[in-house]
């Protein structure tokens, strides 16, 4: 049996502007992202990172300019 790798998403390394701590983030879909944070309370032999699925913030949509005409009703 061969191990097939399927790329889920790519993670990007960032540093928090408020805390100065390192974390990783990547887009999972149009509505969610992955957030990988260090587990600062981890003891020897425990996982050093925690992975979260987080809802993405919606970006404001650009307004459609009104052309002054009536809508087409077909």
Order of alpha helices (4+ residues) and beta strands (2+ residues): beta-beta-beta-beta
